[in-house]
Amino acid sequence: MAEKFNFTQQRIEKLPTPEKDRKDYYDTDNKKLICRVSASGNKTFCVLKRTSDGKLQRVTLGKCKEMTVDAARKKATLALTDLDNGINPAEKKRIEKIKKITVSELMTQYIEQKGLKLKEGTATDYRKKLGEGFSDWLDKPVNAITREMVAKRHKTLPGNSTSKDNKMRVLRLLMRSALALKIITENPCDVLKKSELDLWSKPTRKNRIIPADSLKEWYEAVLELTNPKAKTYLLLLLYTGLRANEALHLEWKNVDFKNDTVTVMETKNHSNFTTYIPTQLKPYLRSLQELTGDNNFVFPGDNAEGAMAIPRWPLDQITLKTGIEFSSHDLRRTFATIAEASLLPETIIKRLLNHTTDNCVTGGYIRTESNTMKQAIDRIAGFIQDHVSPDIENLVNINKSATH
């Protein structure tokens, strides 16, 4: 039978420790208030009540040594009132706690929760944009950020519309996370929507490529570069359509000259991707291997560990020489355009670009053979070769044996 007595601080301190499990004592002043003593010697105040749905619910109020009996009775009354009103005190306490979380703390929590799904570079970029756009908000509680504040900040942020939107997207991402965690009841960034203030800019999709009639001039300028890493990097992008970051972080252990493949690990869509090395590209990679083969990266940076950054100056040199303005990503678009001009099916082009096809009904049924992929790469390389002319090889001094 449960022991009952009028709780006092002195009586609770004298309660014996059970040999095993735990023992509950009931207060005669507040009949739902319990002092639970465990075999470890811990003593805690709690209430136990059967809710309207028939479930027996226990709510821990706190440790006896940290709370007076009067305080425990008051907390017990509040907890019982919440239970009578269908409110879970534990959930209420959790929500009250998370509502105090700051913008900076939420960013840290978001990155930790994403773990390996969020690349280090992406996490760094998120922190940078949040700091640049909202440094004075970092220590504010997330639920203190209002729609009015967001609208005003979007207007006063420095930079062009794209720069503003990119910073706002990071804030929106955090607010969506806060909404899921019930820190807030609405996303203040919704004020930027078209249905409201319509403050998001309308970006035009980039479509710049190296035109077919300019390909020969551009290609010759690439081959005349004195920087072998920059030269091979640009040719790799043109012949494979890899993303710039994927190419820059390519490692020699993932270059297979026997099977003429390169494999990019952990791509943008969180998968490994293998593509093929056409005959025209292979000698440049072989030649570069003699220079950087002792390094992990195909394109190592200036320090011993990191990868090379996008070689801006060689790109500028080509533009100054030819008048052709281009970026690394323009070469990926050029690759895709050449693939289309080579009459390759859209499903093949998507796979060459490592775009997801499972959300396409037809694409979900097709599983492309590796030989089909190799033939597609060779067809694209053939198109390039036809446009830069067969005698282009005279511009390069590469050991013929490098192709073997």
C-alpha positions as CSV (number, residue, x, y, z in Angstrom):
1,M,0.0,0.0,0.0
2,A,1.3,3.5,-0.9
3,E,2.6,5.5,2.0
4,K,1.0,8.9,2.5
5,F,2.1,11.8,4.7
6,N,2.1,15.6,4.8
7,F,5.2,16.5,2.8
8,T,7.9,18.6,4.6
9,Q,11.5,19.2,3.5
10,Q,12.8,17.4,6.6
11,R,10.6,14.3,6.2
12,I,11.6,14.0,2.5
13,E,15.3,14.2,3.4
14,K,14.9,11.4,5.8
15,L,13.1,9.0,3.4
16,P,15.1,5.8,3.1
17,T,16.6,4.5,-0.2
18,P,15.0,1.3,-1.5
19,E,17.2,-1.7,-2.1
20,K,15.9,-2.0,-5.7
21,D,13.7,-0.3,-8.2
22,R,11.9,2.7,-6.6
23,K,9.3,3.7,-4.1
24,D,6.6,6.3,-4.3
25,Y,5.3,8.5,-1.4
26,Y,2.1,10.6,-1.7
27,D,1.4,14.0,-0.2
28,T,-1.7,14.3,1.9
29,D,-2.0,18.0,1.2
30,N,-1.9,17.6,-2.6
31,K,-3.0,14.1,-3.2
32,K,-1.6,13.9,-6.8
33,L,1.9,15.0,-5.7
34,I,4.4,12.2,-5.4
35,C,7.9,11.9,-4.1
36,R,9.6,9.1,-6.0
37,V,12.8,7.6,-4.4
38,S,15.0,5.4,-6.6
39,A,17.5,2.8,-5.6
40,S,20.2,5.2,-6.8
41,G,19.2,7.6,-4.0
42,N,17.6,10.2,-6.4
43,K,14.4,11.8,-5.1
44,T,12.1,13.6,-7.5
45,F,8.7,15.3,-7.3
46,C,6.1,14.2,-9.9
47,V,2.4,14.0,-10.5
48,L,0.5,11.0,-11.7
49,K,-3.0,11.3,-13.3
50,R,-5.2,9.4,-15.6
51,T,-6.2,11.6,-18.6
52,S,-9.6,11.7,-20.3
53,D,-8.4,9.1,-22.9
54,G,-7.7,6.6,-20.1
55,K,-3.9,6.9,-20.2
56,L,-1.9,7.2,-17.0
57,Q,0.4,10.1,-17.4
58,R,3.3,11.0,-15.1
59,V,4.9,14.4,-15.2
60,T,8.3,15.0,-13.5
61,L,8.4,18.3,-11.7
62,G,12.0,18.4,-10.6
63,K,14.5,17.1,-8.1
64,C,13.6,17.3,-4.4
65,K,16.9,18.8,-3.4
66,E,16.4,21.6,-5.9
67,M,12.8,22.4,-5.1
68,T,10.9,23.3,-2.0
69,V,7.7,21.4,-1.1
70,D,5.6,24.6,-1.6
71,A,7.1,25.1,-5.0
72,A,6.4,21.4,-5.9
73,R,2.8,21.7,-4.8
74,K,2.3,24.8,-7.0
75,K,3.9,23.1,-10.0
76,A,1.8,20.1,-9.4
77,T,-1.4,22.1,-9.5
78,L,-0.3,23.8,-12.8
79,A,0.6,20.4,-14.3
80,L,-2.7,18.9,-13.3
81,T,-4.6,21.8,-14.8
82,D,-2.7,21.4,-18.1
83,L,-3.5,17.7,-18.1
84,D,-7.2,18.4,-17.5
85,N,-7.1,20.8,-20.5
86,G,-5.5,18.2,-22.7
87,I,-2.1,19.8,-22.6
88,N,1.0,17.6,-22.2
89,P,3.2,19.4,-19.6
90,A,6.3,17.7,-20.9
91,E,5.6,18.8,-24.5
92,K,4.7,22.3,-23.2
93,K,8.1,22.4,-21.4
94,R,9.9,21.2,-24.5
95,I,8.2,23.9,-26.6
96,E,8.9,26.6,-24.1
97,K,12.6,25.6,-24.1
98,I,13.0,25.5,-27.9
99,K,11.2,28.8,-28.3
100,K,14.2,30.4,-26.6
101,I,16.6,29.1,-29.3
102,T,18.4,31.9,-31.2
103,V,19.0,32.2,-34.9
104,S,22.6,31.3,-34.5
105,E,21.8,28.2,-32.3
106,L,19.2,27.1,-34.9
107,M,21.8,27.2,-37.7
108,T,24.2,25.1,-35.6
109,Q,21.5,22.7,-34.8
110,Y,20.3,22.5,-38.4
111,I,23.8,21.7,-39.7
112,E,24.4,19.1,-37.0
113,Q,21.0,17.4,-37.8
114,K,21.8,17.3,-41.5
115,G,25.2,15.6,-40.8
116,L,26.8,14.0,-43.9
117,K,23.8,15.0,-46.0
118,L,25.1,18.6,-45.9
119,K,28.6,19.1,-47.5
120,E,31.1,21.1,-45.5
121,G,31.3,23.8,-48.2
122,T,27.5,24.2,-48.2
123,A,27.5,24.5,-44.4
124,T,30.2,27.1,-44.6
125,D,28.3,29.0,-47.3
126,Y,25.1,29.0,-45.2
127,R,27.0,30.4,-42.2
128,K,28.6,33.1,-44.3
129,K,25.4,34.3,-45.9
130,L,23.6,34.3,-42.6
131,G,26.4,36.3,-41.0
132,E,26.5,38.8,-43.9
133,G,22.8,39.4,-44.1
134,F,21.6,39.0,-40.5
135,S,24.5,39.5,-38.1
136,D,22.3,41.6,-35.8
137,W,19.7,38.9,-35.6
138,L,22.0,36.0,-34.7
139,D,21.4,36.3,-30.9
140,K,17.7,37.0,-31.2
141,P,15.2,34.3,-30.5
142,V,13.9,32.7,-33.7
143,N,10.3,33.5,-32.8
144,A,11.2,37.2,-32.4
145,I,11.8,37.5,-36.2
146,T,8.6,38.9,-37.7
147,R,7.3,39.3,-41.2
148,E,7.8,43.0,-41.0
149,M,11.4,42.6,-40.1
150,V,12.0,40.2,-43.0
151,A,10.3,42.5,-45.5
152,K,12.4,45.5,-44.3
153,R,15.6,43.6,-44.3
154,H,15.1,42.4,-47.8
155,K,14.8,46.0,-48.9
156,T,17.9,47.2,-47.0
157,L,20.3,44.3,-47.8
158,P,23.2,45.5,-49.9
159,G,24.0,44.0,-53.3
160,N,21.9,43.0,-56.3
161,S,18.6,41.1,-56.2
162,T,20.3,37.7,-56.6
163,S,22.7,38.4,-53.7
164,K,19.7,39.5,-51.6
165,D,17.7,36.5,-52.5
166,N,20.5,34.1,-51.8
167,K,20.8,35.4,-48.2
168,M,17.1,35.3,-47.7
169,R,16.9,31.7,-48.9
170,V,19.3,30.7,-46.1
171,L,17.0,32.5,-43.6
172,R,13.9,30.9,-45.2
173,L,15.5,27.4,-44.9
174,L,16.1,28.0,-41.2
175,M,12.6,29.3,-40.6
176,R,11.2,26.2,-42.3
177,S,13.2,24.1,-39.9
178,A,11.9,26.2,-37.0
179,L,8.3,25.6,-38.3
180,A,8.9,21.9,-38.3
181,L,10.2,22.0,-34.8
182,K,7.2,24.1,-33.7
183,I,9.4,26.9,-32.6
184,I,7.2,29.2,-34.7
185,T,3.7,28.8,-36.1
186,E,4.3,30.5,-39.4
187,N,7.3,31.2,-41.6
188,P,8.0,35.0,-41.6
189,C,9.8,34.6,-44.9
190,D,6.4,33.9,-46.5
191,V,5.9,37.6,-46.7
192,L,8.3,37.6,-49.7
193,K,6.0,35.3,-51.7
194,K,4.3,36.3,-54.9
195,S,0.9,36.0,-53.2
196,E,1.9,38.6,-50.6
197,L,4.6,41.3,-51.2
198,D,6.1,39.5,-54.2
199,L,9.7,40.5,-53.3
200,W,11.6,37.5,-54.7
201,S,13.4,38.5,-57.8
202,K,12.7,36.8,-61.1
203,P,16.0,35.3,-62.2
204,T,16.5,34.6,-65.9
205,R,17.9,31.2,-66.5
206,K,21.5,31.3,-67.8
207,N,22.0,29.8,-71.2
208,R,25.5,30.9,-72.2
209,I,27.5,28.3,-74.1
210,I,30.5,28.2,-76.4
211,P,28.9,28.4,-79.8
212,A,29.8,25.7,-82.3
213,D,31.3,28.3,-84.7
214,S,33.5,29.6,-81.9
215,L,34.6,26.2,-80.6
216,K,37.7,25.9,-82.7
217,E,39.0,29.4,-81.6
218,W,38.3,28.7,-78.0
219,Y,39.8,25.2,-78.1
220,E,43.1,26.5,-79.7
221,A,43.3,29.1,-77.0
222,V,42.9,26.4,-74.3
223,L,45.7,24.3,-75.8
224,E,48.0,27.3,-75.9
225,L,47.7,27.8,-72.1
226,T,51.0,27.2,-70.3
227,N,49.3,26.0,-67.1
228,P,48.8,22.3,-67.6
229,K,46.3,22.0,-64.7
230,A,44.1,24.7,-66.1
231,K,44.3,23.3,-69.6
232,T,43.3,19.8,-68.6
233,Y,40.6,21.1,-66.2
234,L,38.9,23.0,-69.1
235,L,39.1,20.1,-71.5
236,L,37.7,17.7,-68.8
237,L,34.7,19.9,-68.4
238,L,34.1,20.2,-72.1
239,Y,34.5,16.5,-72.8
240,T,32.6,15.1,-69.7
241,G,30.2,17.8,-68.7
242,L,31.2,17.5,-65.0
243,R,30.3,20.2,-62.6
244,A,33.2,22.5,-61.8
245,N,33.4,21.4,-58.1
246,E,33.3,17.8,-59.1
247,A,36.2,18.1,-61.5
248,L,38.3,20.2,-59.1
249,H,37.9,17.5,-56.4
250,L,38.5,14.5,-58.6
251,E,41.1,12.2,-57.1
252,W,43.6,10.1,-59.0
253,K,42.4,6.9,-57.2
254,N,39.1,7.4,-59.0
255,V,40.6,7.8,-62.5
256,D,40.8,4.4,-64.2
257,F,42.9,4.5,-67.4
258,K,42.4,0.8,-68.0
259,N,38.6,1.2,-68.4
260,D,38.8,4.8,-69.4
261,T,36.5,6.1,-66.6
262,V,36.5,8.8,-63.9
263,T,34.3,8.5,-60.8
264,V,33.1,11.5,-58.8
265,M,32.3,10.7,-55.2
266,E,29.3,12.2,-53.3
267,T,27.9,14.4,-56.1
268,K,25.3,17.1,-55.8
269,N,22.5,14.5,-55.7
270,H,24.4,12.5,-53.0
271,S,25.5,9.6,-55.3
272,N,28.7,8.5,-56.9
273,F,28.9,9.1,-60.6
274,T,31.0,7.4,-63.2
275,T,31.6,8.7,-66.7
276,Y,34.0,7.9,-69.5
277,I,37.3,9.4,-70.8
278,P,37.2,9.9,-74.6
279,T,40.3,9.2,-76.6
280,Q,40.8,12.9,-77.2
281,L,41.0,13.7,-73.5
282,K,43.1,10.8,-72.3
283,P,46.5,12.1,-73.3
284,Y,46.0,15.3,-71.4
285,L,45.1,13.4,-68.2
286,R,48.0,11.1,-68.7
287,S,50.4,14.0,-69.1
288,L,49.0,15.7,-66.0
289,Q,49.4,12.5,-64.0
290,E,53.2,12.8,-64.5
291,L,53.0,16.2,-62.9
292,T,50.4,15.8,-60.1
293,G,50.2,12.0,-59.7
294,D,51.9,12.0,-56.3
295,N,49.0,14.1,-55.0
296,N,45.5,12.8,-54.0
297,F,43.8,15.4,-56.3
298,V,44.1,15.4,-60.0
299,F,44.1,19.2,-59.7
300,P,45.9,20.0,-56.4
301,G,46.0,23.4,-55.0
302,D,49.0,25.4,-53.8
303,N,48.9,23.8,-50.4
304,A,49.7,20.2,-49.8
305,E,46.2,19.0,-49.0
306,G,43.5,21.0,-50.8
307,A,42.3,21.0,-54.3
308,M,42.8,23.8,-56.9
309,A,40.3,26.6,-57.1
310,I,38.7,27.6,-60.4
311,P,41.7,29.0,-62.4
312,R,40.3,32.5,-63.0
313,W,43.4,34.0,-64.7
314,P,43.7,31.3,-67.4
315,L,40.0,31.7,-68.1
316,D,40.6,35.5,-68.4
317,Q,43.5,34.8,-70.7
318,I,41.3,32.9,-73.1
319,T,38.7,35.6,-73.1
320,L,41.3,38.3,-73.7
321,K,42.7,36.3,-76.6
322,T,39.4,35.2,-78.2
323,G,36.8,37.7,-77.0
324,I,34.7,34.7,-75.9
325,E,33.4,35.1,-72.3
326,F,32.7,31.9,-70.5
327,S,32.6,30.3,-67.1
328,S,33.2,26.7,-65.9
329,H,29.5,26.0,-65.8
330,D,29.1,27.3,-69.4
331,L,31.2,24.3,-70.5
332,R,28.7,22.0,-68.8
333,R,25.9,23.7,-70.8
334,T,28.1,23.5,-73.9
335,F,28.5,19.7,-73.3
336,A,24.7,19.3,-73.0
337,T,24.1,21.3,-76.1
338,I,26.6,19.3,-78.1
339,A,24.9,16.1,-76.8
340,E,21.6,17.3,-78.1
341,A,23.2,18.3,-81.4
342,S,24.6,14.8,-81.6
343,L,21.0,13.5,-81.5
344,L,21.4,11.7,-78.2
345,P,18.1,10.9,-76.4
346,E,17.1,13.1,-73.5
347,T,17.3,10.2,-71.1
348,I,21.0,9.6,-72.1
349,I,21.8,13.3,-71.8
350,K,20.3,13.4,-68.3
351,R,22.5,10.4,-67.3
352,L,25.6,12.0,-68.8
353,L,24.9,15.1,-66.7
354,N,24.0,13.0,-63.6
355,H,20.6,14.5,-63.4
356,T,18.0,12.5,-61.5
357,T,15.6,10.6,-63.8
358,D,13.6,8.5,-61.3
359,N,11.0,11.3,-61.1
360,C,10.4,10.9,-64.8
361,V,8.0,8.0,-65.5
362,T,9.9,6.7,-68.5
363,G,13.3,7.4,-67.0
364,G,12.4,5.2,-64.0
365,Y,12.1,2.2,-66.3
366,I,15.3,2.7,-68.2
367,R,18.6,1.4,-66.9
368,T,21.4,2.5,-69.2
369,E,24.1,0.1,-70.1
370,S,27.7,1.3,-69.5
371,N,28.6,0.7,-73.1
372,T,25.7,3.0,-74.2
373,M,27.2,5.7,-72.0
374,K,30.6,5.3,-73.5
375,Q,29.3,5.4,-77.0
376,A,27.5,8.6,-76.1
377,I,30.6,10.2,-74.7
378,D,32.5,9.2,-77.9
379,R,29.9,10.7,-80.1
380,I,30.1,14.0,-78.2
381,A,33.9,13.9,-78.5
382,G,33.6,13.2,-82.2
383,F,31.4,16.3,-82.6
384,I,33.9,18.4,-80.8
385,Q,36.8,17.0,-82.9
386,D,34.9,17.7,-86.1
387,H,34.5,21.3,-85.1
388,V,38.0,22.0,-83.9
389,S,39.5,20.2,-87.0
390,P,41.7,17.1,-87.1
391,D,44.9,19.1,-87.4
392,I,44.4,20.7,-84.0
393,E,46.7,18.0,-82.5
394,N,49.6,19.8,-84.1
395,L,49.3,22.5,-81.5
396,V,50.1,20.2,-78.6
397,N,53.3,18.4,-77.8
398,I,52.2,15.3,-76.0
399,N,53.9,11.9,-76.0
400,K,51.9,9.5,-78.2
401,S,52.5,6.7,-75.7
402,A,50.5,8.6,-73.1
403,T,47.3,7.3,-74.8
404,H,48.3,3.7,-74.1
